[in-house]
Amino acid sequence: MAVEVIMPKLGVDMQEGEIIEWKKQVGDVVNEGDILLEIMSDKTNMELEAEDSGVLLKIVRGNGEVVPVTEVIAYIGAEGEVVEEASAPAAADVAKAEADLKAAGLEVPAAPAQVAQAPKAELAADEYDIIVVGGGPAGYYAAIRGAQLGGKIAIVEKSEFGGTCLNVGCIPTKTYLKNAEILDGLKIAAGRGINLASTNYTIDMDKTVDFKNTVVKTLTGGVQGLLKANKVTIFNGLGQVNPDKTVTIGSQTIKGRSIILATGSKVSRINIPGIDSKLVLTSDDILDLREMPKSLAVMGGGVVGVELGLVWASYGVEVTVIEMADRIIPGMDREISLELQKVLSKKGMKFLTSVGVSEIVEANNQLTIKLNNGEEVVAEKALLSIGRVPQMAGLENLNLEMDRGRIKVNAYQETSIPGIYAPGDVNGTKMLAHAAYRMGEVAAENAMQGNHHKAKLDFTPAAVYTHPEIAMVGLTEEQAIEKYGKDNILIGRNSFTGNGRAIASSEAHGFVKVIAEKKYHEILGVHIIGPIAADMINEAATIMEAELTVDDVAASIHGHPTFSEVMYEAFLDVLGVAIHNPPKRK
């Protein structure tokens, strides 16, 4: 089906745009990301990229025309496809076209017959519009969205609803990180005039674990309640998925018109001597640890390793993080991750970077971790946190096309088997709960309505919930330089050290960094280290999704006193007009 190319809305005030020049012509092959045309709004000129691949079938509005925003200007589709525009052509236009054909000696095609769409056959008792396998973020979102669209939906879950995020990921780790934040608050209380009766405290790990379990149970129970409220049929057990779109749970088999595989991910392991020691814990295991070790070696300086390492460091445990990359959180902007490493070092964490683990030796109830540079780390326990891999249990009967151990999907979240979709961690595109939410929704919409919806994940925010938090959306500085060139980007910064709310809260550390394209002031990336970074980054993601420019953001007003003023001033600094920054040197 041909897709529409519309005049985009480049800013909040934009009502129309002028087509300067089409860079592609009718019949040209177009790849997603290719420059289609150049347009001009009241603010700036901009090149419009294709959002789909195919052939440019038709140009509706030509060079020099002024077009209202959101109006269709062209169509892209398969070669030879006939464009079906939303409105029928005028009778005079039809008559002229027929006359032109007759004058050329060509036959006038007959009008296509109207074919009535056959209603869907009634579902059998054990048949569903969609069977969702897995009750994590992608799965339960898909199930509820499918139900909202009027589908008869089943969901199969082998353990607890909520998946990794609610049970052994996002939620329990944030519960523990709040404890670390509270302890940080106790350390600065006296300086703020709060004189505690005693500065001595103890950590009751039994109560800590029990409270975490209460939080998890509340949320997982809530998910199950939502599924029932939406009349989703729940099956408990491992679902074995078959190529004929049946799913077997124990002795029972159900059939779906579409299947959504949302089996999520599991902890990744490495094959080195000693890794099977009971003193080596995974991120799943350590969340139920009721005895505090004196020392902990964290193998992996990614998000999970750094977050959990900080938790135990705040409890007074000696924590050493071992990371193969040259810095922690290597997926984040270099400047941000290095600043976080500096701050966490001051909190007592030790970091060994550009080094890997070659062997683990257990003796006398402690571990000696041998590194590939000849050094050794001795610790009572170790945390293995080198990432996660797709969970494929129950999918063995499917001959799915894979990509490096991950299920390969298209933009519609559909696998190589038509009618079988695979959103979330299992496809490895973006292993984040909120990305899984969107992928699950899109998979359900396509399963119910046909493949019309795409999961656009370019502006998915990411965060690390340390204290201070770090967050990002879009390109890092390194990626922006590689794509656009150093001379074609602008960078703005503003620090929390001068922010009134941050100073009043004793959180005046960190900064916001904005990366923009030089010619049109398109926003390429936003990076934050500081208080509530994980919340503030959502504003930046929305700004980028709406395709606002730096100039648009500069024209907005942010409340005072707020932490988010720092982000606003960072946008102003891109233009060199930040009020609370010293003048830039020319």
C-alpha positions as CSV (number, residue, x, y, z in Angstrom):
1,M,0.0,0.0,0.0
2,A,1.4,3.4,-1.0
3,V,2.4,5.7,1.9
4,E,1.8,9.4,2.0
5,V,4.5,12.0,2.1
6,I,3.2,15.1,3.9
7,M,4.3,18.7,4.4
8,P,5.9,18.4,7.9
9,K,5.2,20.8,10.8
10,L,8.7,22.1,11.6
11,G,7.8,24.3,14.4
12,V,5.0,25.2,16.7
13,D,4.1,28.3,14.7
14,M,4.5,26.8,11.2
15,Q,1.3,26.7,9.2
16,E,2.6,26.1,5.7
17,G,5.8,25.4,3.8
18,E,7.1,26.2,0.3
19,I,8.6,23.4,-1.8
20,I,11.9,24.7,-3.0
21,E,13.1,21.7,-5.0
22,W,12.3,18.0,-5.4
23,K,15.6,16.0,-5.2
24,K,13.8,12.8,-6.4
25,Q,11.6,12.4,-9.4
26,V,8.6,10.2,-10.2
27,G,9.9,6.6,-10.8
28,D,13.1,7.1,-8.8
29,V,13.9,4.4,-6.2
30,V,13.9,5.9,-2.7
31,N,15.5,4.4,0.4
32,E,14.5,5.3,3.9
33,G,16.7,8.3,4.9
34,D,17.2,9.6,1.3
35,I,16.7,13.3,0.8
36,L,13.3,13.7,-1.0
37,L,13.0,17.5,-1.3
38,E,14.0,20.8,0.1
39,I,11.3,22.9,1.8
40,M,11.2,26.4,3.4
41,S,9.2,27.4,6.4
42,D,9.0,30.9,7.9
43,K,12.1,30.2,9.9
44,T,14.5,28.2,7.8
45,N,15.1,25.8,4.9
46,M,15.3,22.1,5.5
47,E,15.8,18.9,3.6
48,L,13.1,16.4,4.1
49,E,14.1,12.7,4.4
50,A,12.1,9.7,3.2
51,E,10.6,7.8,6.1
52,D,9.9,4.7,3.9
53,S,11.6,2.9,1.1
54,G,10.1,2.2,-2.3
55,V,9.5,4.0,-5.6
56,L,8.4,7.7,-5.8
57,L,5.0,7.0,-7.4
58,K,3.5,10.4,-7.6
59,I,4.4,14.1,-6.8
60,V,1.2,15.9,-5.9
61,R,2.6,19.4,-5.2
62,G,5.5,20.7,-7.3
63,N,8.4,23.1,-6.9
64,G,7.4,26.6,-5.8
65,E,4.1,25.6,-4.4
66,V,3.1,26.7,-0.9
67,V,1.5,23.8,0.9
68,P,-0.4,23.7,4.3
69,V,1.3,21.5,7.0
70,T,0.2,17.9,7.0
71,E,-1.1,18.0,3.4
72,V,-0.1,15.2,1.1
73,I,2.7,16.2,-1.3
74,A,3.7,12.8,-2.7
75,Y,3.3,9.0,-2.5
76,I,5.9,6.3,-2.1
77,G,5.1,2.6,-2.8
78,A,6.0,-0.5,-4.7
79,E,6.9,-0.3,-8.4
80,G,3.8,-0.3,-10.6
81,E,1.5,0.3,-7.7
82,V,-1.5,2.5,-8.4
83,V,-1.9,5.4,-6.0
84,E,-5.3,5.6,-4.3
85,E,-5.6,9.2,-3.1
86,A,-8.0,10.0,-0.3
87,S,-10.2,12.2,-2.4
88,A,-11.6,11.3,-5.8
89,P,-10.5,13.4,-8.8
90,A,-12.9,16.0,-10.2
91,A,-15.2,14.8,-13.0
92,A,-13.7,17.4,-15.4
93,D,-10.2,16.0,-14.7
94,V,-11.4,12.4,-15.3
95,A,-13.0,13.5,-18.6
96,K,-9.8,15.3,-19.7
97,A,-7.7,12.2,-18.9
98,E,-10.0,10.0,-20.9
99,A,-10.0,12.4,-23.9
100,D,-6.2,12.4,-23.7
101,L,-6.0,8.7,-23.8
102,K,-8.5,8.4,-26.7
103,A,-6.5,11.1,-28.7
104,A,-3.4,9.0,-28.2
105,G,-5.2,5.9,-29.5
106,L,-5.1,4.2,-26.1
107,E,-7.9,2.3,-24.5
108,V,-9.7,3.9,-21.6
109,P,-9.5,1.5,-18.6
110,A,-12.7,0.4,-17.0
111,A,-13.4,1.6,-13.5
112,P,-12.4,-1.0,-11.0
113,A,-15.3,-3.0,-9.6
114,Q,-16.1,-2.4,-5.9
115,V,-15.2,-5.6,-4.1
116,A,-16.9,-6.1,-0.7
117,Q,-14.5,-7.1,2.0
118,A,-15.5,-10.5,3.4
119,P,-16.2,-10.4,7.1
120,K,-13.8,-12.4,9.3
121,A,-14.9,-15.9,10.1
122,E,-16.1,-16.4,13.6
123,L,-13.5,-17.6,16.1
124,A,-13.6,-21.1,17.5
125,A,-13.8,-21.5,21.3
126,D,-10.0,-22.2,21.5
127,E,-9.1,-19.6,18.9
128,Y,-7.9,-16.0,19.4
129,D,-7.2,-13.0,17.3
130,I,-3.9,-12.7,19.0
131,I,-2.0,-15.0,21.4
132,V,0.7,-13.1,23.2
133,V,3.6,-15.2,24.6
134,G,5.2,-13.4,27.6
135,G,3.7,-11.0,30.1
136,G,6.5,-8.4,30.3
137,P,6.3,-4.8,29.1
138,A,6.0,-5.7,25.4
139,G,3.6,-8.6,26.1
140,Y,1.1,-7.0,28.5
141,Y,1.0,-3.8,26.5
142,A,0.4,-5.8,23.3
143,A,-2.4,-7.8,25.0
144,I,-4.2,-4.8,26.3
145,R,-3.8,-2.8,23.1
146,G,-5.2,-5.8,21.1
147,A,-8.2,-5.9,23.5
148,Q,-8.8,-2.2,23.1
149,L,-9.0,-2.8,19.4
150,G,-11.8,-5.3,19.9
151,G,-9.7,-8.5,19.7
152,K,-10.2,-11.7,21.5
153,I,-6.8,-11.9,23.2
154,A,-4.9,-14.6,25.1
155,I,-1.6,-14.2,27.0
156,V,0.7,-16.9,28.2
157,E,3.2,-16.3,31.0
158,K,5.4,-18.9,32.6
159,S,6.2,-17.1,35.8
160,E,5.3,-13.6,37.0
161,F,3.7,-10.8,35.0
162,G,5.7,-7.7,34.5
163,G,8.8,-9.5,33.0
164,T,12.4,-8.5,33.9
165,C,11.5,-4.9,34.4
166,L,9.0,-5.3,37.3
167,N,10.5,-8.5,38.8
168,V,14.3,-8.3,38.6
169,G,15.1,-5.1,36.8
170,C,13.8,-1.5,36.6
171,I,11.6,-1.5,39.7
172,P,13.5,-3.5,42.3
173,T,16.8,-1.7,41.4
174,K,15.1,1.7,41.7
175,T,13.7,0.6,45.1
176,Y,17.3,-0.1,46.3
177,L,18.6,3.1,44.7
178,K,16.2,5.1,46.7
179,N,17.9,3.7,49.8
180,A,21.2,5.0,48.5
181,E,19.7,8.4,47.9
182,I,18.3,8.5,51.4
183,L,21.8,7.6,52.8
184,D,23.3,10.5,50.7
185,G,20.7,12.8,52.3
186,L,21.7,11.7,55.8
187,K,25.3,12.6,55.1
188,I,24.5,16.2,54.2
189,A,21.7,16.7,56.8
190,A,23.9,18.4,59.4
191,G,25.1,21.0,56.9
192,R,21.5,21.9,56.2
193,G,20.7,22.4,59.9
194,I,19.1,19.0,60.6
195,N,20.9,17.6,63.6
196,L,20.1,13.9,63.9
197,A,20.2,12.3,67.4
198,S,22.7,9.8,66.1
199,T,24.7,9.5,62.9
200,N,25.0,5.8,63.3
201,Y,22.7,3.6,61.3
202,T,22.5,-0.1,60.3
203,I,21.1,-1.8,57.2
204,D,18.5,-4.4,57.8
205,M,18.7,-6.5,54.7
206,D,15.7,-8.7,55.6
207,K,13.5,-5.6,55.7
208,T,15.1,-4.2,52.6
209,V,14.4,-7.3,50.6
210,D,10.9,-7.6,52.0
211,F,10.1,-4.0,51.1
212,K,11.4,-4.6,47.6
213,N,9.2,-7.7,47.3
214,T,6.1,-5.7,48.4
215,V,6.7,-3.1,45.7
216,V,7.2,-5.8,43.1
217,K,4.1,-7.7,44.2
218,T,2.0,-4.5,44.1
219,L,3.0,-3.8,40.5
220,T,2.8,-7.3,39.1
221,G,-0.6,-7.8,40.7
222,G,-1.7,-4.5,39.0
223,V,-0.6,-5.8,35.6
224,Q,-2.6,-9.0,36.1
225,G,-5.6,-6.9,37.2
226,L,-5.4,-4.7,34.1
227,L,-5.3,-7.8,31.8
228,K,-8.4,-9.2,33.5
229,A,-10.2,-5.9,33.3
230,N,-9.6,-5.9,29.6
231,K,-11.0,-9.4,29.3
232,V,-7.6,-10.9,28.2
233,T,-7.6,-14.7,28.8
234,I,-4.6,-15.7,31.0
235,F,-2.7,-19.0,30.6
236,N,0.0,-19.8,33.2
237,G,2.9,-22.0,32.0
238,L,5.6,-22.2,29.3
239,G,4.1,-21.6,25.9
240,Q,5.5,-23.8,23.1
241,V,4.8,-22.0,19.9
242,N,4.3,-23.9,16.7
243,P,4.6,-22.8,13.0
244,D,0.8,-23.2,12.5
245,K,0.2,-20.4,15.0
246,T,-0.9,-22.8,17.8
247,V,0.6,-22.5,21.3
248,T,0.8,-25.5,23.6
249,I,0.7,-24.9,27.4
250,G,1.2,-28.2,29.2
251,S,-1.6,-30.5,27.8
252,Q,-3.7,-27.6,26.3
253,T,-3.3,-26.2,22.8
254,I,-4.8,-22.9,21.6
255,K,-4.7,-21.3,18.2
256,G,-4.2,-17.7,17.2
257,R,-4.7,-15.8,13.9
258,S,-1.6,-13.9,14.9
259,I,1.1,-14.6,17.5
260,I,3.1,-12.0,19.4
261,L,6.4,-13.4,20.8
262,A,7.3,-11.2,23.8
263,T,9.5,-13.6,25.6
264,G,11.9,-11.0,26.7
265,S,15.5,-11.6,27.8
266,K,17.7,-13.4,30.3
267,V,21.0,-12.7,32.0
268,S,24.0,-13.1,29.6
269,R,26.8,-15.4,30.8
270,I,30.5,-15.7,29.9
271,N,32.4,-18.9,29.6
272,I,35.5,-18.5,31.8
273,P,37.0,-20.8,34.5
274,G,35.3,-20.3,37.8
275,I,32.2,-18.5,36.6
276,D,29.9,-21.2,38.1
277,S,31.0,-20.4,41.7
278,K,28.0,-19.9,44.1
279,L,29.7,-16.7,45.1
280,V,29.2,-15.3,41.6
281,L,25.8,-13.7,41.5
282,T,23.7,-12.5,38.6
283,S,21.6,-9.3,38.7
284,D,18.6,-11.6,39.5
285,D,20.3,-13.2,42.4
286,I,21.8,-10.1,44.1
287,L,18.3,-8.5,44.5
288,D,17.4,-11.2,47.0
289,L,20.8,-11.2,48.9
290,R,20.0,-10.9,52.7
291,E,23.6,-10.9,53.9
292,M,25.8,-7.9,53.2
293,P,29.2,-8.8,51.8
294,K,32.3,-6.8,52.9
295,S,33.4,-6.5,49.3
296,L,31.9,-6.9,45.9
297,A,33.5,-7.2,42.5
298,V,31.2,-6.1,39.7
299,M,32.0,-7.6,36.3
300,G,30.6,-5.2,33.8
301,G,30.4,-1.4,34.0
302,G,27.1,-1.0,32.1
303,V,23.8,0.3,33.5
304,V,23.0,-2.6,35.8
305,G,26.5,-3.0,37.1
306,V,26.9,0.6,38.0
307,E,23.5,1.0,39.5
308,L,23.8,-2.1,41.7
309,G,27.4,-1.3,42.5
310,L,26.3,2.1,43.8
311,V,23.6,0.5,46.0
312,W,26.1,-1.7,47.8
313,A,28.8,1.0,48.0
314,S,26.2,3.3,49.7
315,Y,25.8,0.5,52.3
316,G,29.5,0.6,53.0
317,V,30.5,-2.4,50.9
318,E,33.9,-2.1,49.1
319,V,32.9,-2.1,45.4
320,T,35.2,-2.6,42.4
321,V,33.8,-2.3,38.9
322,I,35.6,-4.1,36.1
323,E,34.8,-2.9,32.6
324,M,36.4,-4.0,29.2
325,A,35.6,-0.6,27.6
326,D,37.7,2.5,28.4
327,R,34.9,4.0,30.5
328,I,31.8,3.0,32.3
329,I,28.4,3.1,30.6
330,P,30.1,3.1,27.2
331,G,26.8,3.6,25.3
332,M,26.4,7.1,26.8
333,D,28.1,10.3,25.6
334,R,31.8,10.1,26.6
335,E,31.8,13.4,28.5
336,I,28.8,12.4,30.6
337,S,30.0,8.9,31.4
338,L,33.5,10.2,32.4
339,E,31.8,12.8,34.7
340,L,29.7,10.1,36.3
341,Q,32.8,7.9,36.9
342,K,34.5,10.8,38.6
343,V,31.5,11.5,40.9
344,L,31.0,7.8,41.8
345,S,34.8,7.5,42.6
346,K,34.3,10.2,45.2
347,K,31.5,8.1,46.7
348,G,34.0,5.2,47.2
349,M,33.5,3.1,44.1
350,K,36.7,1.8,42.4
351,F,36.8,1.4,38.6
352,L,39.1,-0.7,36.5
353,T,38.6,0.0,32.8
354,S,40.0,-1.4,29.6
355,V,40.4,-4.8,31.2
356,G,38.6,-8.1,31.2
357,V,38.3,-11.1,33.5
358,S,40.3,-14.3,32.6
359,E,39.6,-16.6,35.5
360,I,37.8,-16.7,38.9
361,V,39.2,-18.7,41.7
362,E,37.2,-19.6,44.9
363,A,39.1,-20.3,48.1
364,N,38.3,-19.8,51.8
365,N,34.8,-18.5,51.0
366,Q,36.1,-15.6,48.9
367,L,36.9,-15.0,45.2
368,T,40.2,-14.0,43.5
369,I,39.3,-12.5,40.1
370,K,42.2,-12.7,37.7
371,L,42.3,-10.0,35.1
372,N,43.8,-10.2,31.6
373,N,46.4,-7.5,32.4
374,G,47.9,-9.6,35.2
375,E,46.1,-7.8,38.1
376,E,43.8,-9.5,40.7
377,V,40.7,-8.4,42.6
378,V,39.8,-10.2,45.8
379,A,36.2,-10.0,46.9
380,E,33.7,-11.9,49.0
381,K,31.2,-11.9,46.2
382,A,31.0,-11.0,42.5
383,L,28.2,-9.6,40.4
384,L,28.1,-10.7,36.8
385,S,26.4,-7.9,34.8
386,I,27.5,-8.1,31.2
387,G,24.1,-7.6,29.7
388,R,21.1,-9.6,28.6
389,V,20.3,-11.9,25.7
390,P,16.9,-12.8,24.1
391,Q,14.9,-15.6,25.9
392,M,14.1,-18.2,23.3
393,A,12.6,-20.9,25.4
394,G,9.4,-22.2,23.8
395,L,10.3,-20.9,20.3
396,E,12.4,-23.9,19.3
397,N,9.8,-25.1,16.7
398,L,9.9,-21.9,14.8
399,N,12.4,-21.5,11.9
400,L,12.7,-17.8,12.4
401,E,15.3,-15.6,10.6
402,M,17.8,-14.5,13.3
403,D,20.4,-11.8,13.6
404,R,23.2,-12.5,16.0
405,G,21.0,-14.5,18.3
406,R,18.1,-12.1,18.1
407,I,14.8,-12.5,16.3
408,K,14.9,-10.4,13.1
409,V,11.9,-8.2,12.7
410,N,10.8,-5.5,10.2
411,A,9.6,-2.0,10.9
412,Y,6.1,-3.5,11.7
413,Q,7.7,-5.8,14.4
414,E,6.8,-8.8,12.2
415,T,9.2,-11.8,11.9
416,S,10.1,-13.7,8.9
417,I,6.9,-15.7,9.4
418,P,3.9,-13.7,8.4
419,G,1.5,-13.1,11.2
420,I,4.1,-13.7,13.9
421,Y,5.4,-10.6,15.6
422,A,8.3,-10.2,18.1
423,P,8.4,-6.9,20.0
424,G,10.7,-6.0,22.9
425,D,13.9,-7.5,24.2
426,V,13.6,-10.7,22.1
427,N,14.4,-8.7,19.0
428,G,17.3,-6.9,20.6
429,T,16.6,-3.6,18.8
430,K,16.4,-1.5,22.0
431,M,16.4,-3.5,25.2
432,L,14.5,-0.9,27.3
433,A,11.1,-1.4,28.9
434,H,9.7,1.8,27.5
435,A,10.8,0.8,24.0
436,A,9.2,-2.6,24.5
437,Y,5.9,-0.8,25.5
438,R,5.9,1.0,22.1
439,M,6.9,-2.1,20.1
440,G,4.2,-4.2,21.8
441,E,1.5,-1.6,21.0
442,V,2.6,-1.5,17.4
443,A,2.7,-5.2,17.1
444,A,-0.8,-5.5,18.4
445,E,-2.1,-2.8,16.1
446,N,-0.5,-4.5,13.0
447,A,-1.8,-7.9,14.1
448,M,-5.3,-6.5,14.4
449,Q,-5.4,-4.0,11.5
450,G,-2.7,-5.1,9.0
451,N,0.8,-3.8,8.7
452,H,0.3,0.0,8.8
453,H,2.0,1.0,12.0
454,K,5.8,1.4,12.5
455,A,7.7,1.6,15.8
456,K,9.7,4.8,15.6
457,L,12.5,4.4,18.2
458,D,15.0,7.0,17.1
459,F,14.1,9.3,20.0
460,T,13.9,6.7,22.7
461,P,15.3,8.2,25.9
462,A,17.7,6.2,28.1
463,A,18.7,6.8,31.7
464,V,20.9,5.5,34.5
465,Y,19.4,6.0,38.0
466,T,22.6,6.6,39.9
467,H,22.9,9.7,42.2
468,P,23.4,11.9,40.2
469,E,21.3,10.4,37.4
470,I,22.4,10.5,33.8
471,A,20.1,10.4,30.8
472,M,20.3,10.9,27.0
473,V,18.2,10.9,23.8
474,G,19.5,11.1,20.2
475,L,23.1,11.1,19.1
476,T,26.2,11.4,21.3
477,E,28.8,14.0,20.4
478,E,31.0,11.3,18.9
479,Q,28.1,10.0,16.7
480,A,27.1,13.5,15.7
481,I,30.7,14.4,14.6
482,E,30.9,11.1,12.7
483,K,27.6,11.7,10.9
484,Y,27.8,15.5,10.3
485,G,31.4,16.5,10.8
486,K,32.9,18.5,13.7
487,D,32.5,21.8,11.9
488,N,28.8,21.2,11.2
489,I,27.5,20.8,14.7
490,L,26.9,23.2,17.6
491,I,27.1,22.3,21.3
492,G,25.4,24.1,24.2
493,R,26.0,23.5,27.9
494,N,24.6,24.7,31.2
495,S,25.6,23.6,34.7
496,F,23.5,22.8,37.7
497,T,26.1,24.7,39.8
498,G,24.3,28.0,39.1
499,N,20.7,26.7,39.2
500,G,18.7,28.1,42.1
501,R,16.6,24.9,42.7
502,A,19.7,22.7,42.6
503,I,21.6,24.9,45.1
504,A,18.7,25.0,47.4
505,S,18.4,21.2,47.2
506,S,22.2,20.6,47.8
507,E,22.3,18.9,44.3
508,A,24.3,21.6,42.4
509,H,26.4,19.2,40.4
510,G,26.3,18.1,36.8
511,F,25.3,19.7,33.6
512,V,23.1,19.5,30.5
513,K,24.6,19.2,27.0
514,V,22.7,19.9,23.8
515,I,24.0,18.9,20.3
516,A,22.5,20.6,17.2
517,E,23.1,20.7,13.5
518,K,24.7,24.0,12.5
519,K,22.7,24.9,9.4
520,Y,19.1,24.4,10.4
521,H,19.5,24.2,14.2
522,E,18.0,20.7,14.2
523,I,18.4,19.0,17.6
524,L,20.6,15.9,17.3
525,G,21.0,14.9,21.0
526,V,20.5,15.9,24.6
527,H,22.6,14.6,27.5
528,I,22.2,15.2,31.2
529,I,24.0,14.4,34.4
530,G,22.3,15.8,37.4
531,P,19.2,15.7,39.5
532,I,16.0,14.2,38.0
533,A,17.8,13.7,34.7
534,A,15.7,10.6,33.9
535,D,12.5,12.8,34.2
536,M,13.9,15.8,32.3
537,I,15.0,13.7,29.3
538,N,11.4,13.0,28.5
539,E,10.9,16.7,27.6
540,A,13.9,16.5,25.3
541,A,12.6,13.3,23.6
542,T,9.2,15.0,23.0
543,I,10.9,18.1,21.6
544,M,12.9,16.0,19.2
545,E,10.0,13.8,18.2
546,A,8.0,16.9,17.4
547,E,10.9,18.1,15.2
548,L,11.2,21.4,17.0
549,T,14.4,23.4,16.4
550,V,16.7,25.0,19.0
551,D,15.0,28.3,18.0
552,D,11.6,26.9,18.9
553,V,12.7,25.8,22.3
554,A,14.4,29.1,22.9
555,A,11.1,30.8,22.4
556,S,9.4,28.8,25.2
557,I,9.2,29.6,28.9
558,H,10.4,27.3,31.6
559,G,9.1,27.6,35.2
560,H,11.4,29.0,37.9
561,P,12.9,27.8,40.1
562,T,13.1,24.3,38.5
563,F,15.9,21.9,37.6
564,S,14.7,22.0,34.0
565,E,15.8,25.6,33.6
566,V,19.3,24.1,33.1
567,M,18.2,22.3,30.0
568,Y,16.5,25.4,28.7
569,E,19.7,27.4,29.2
570,A,21.7,24.7,27.4
571,F,19.5,25.2,24.4
572,L,20.1,28.9,24.6
573,D,23.8,28.3,24.8
574,V,23.7,26.5,21.4
575,L,22.8,29.9,20.0
576,G,25.3,31.7,22.3
577,V,22.7,33.6,24.2
578,A,22.4,31.7,27.6
579,I,21.8,34.4,30.2
580,H,23.5,32.5,33.1
581,N,26.6,31.4,31.1
582,P,29.6,33.6,30.7
583,P,30.0,35.0,27.1
584,K,31.5,32.5,24.7
585,R,35.0,33.4,23.4
586,K,35.1,34.3,19.8
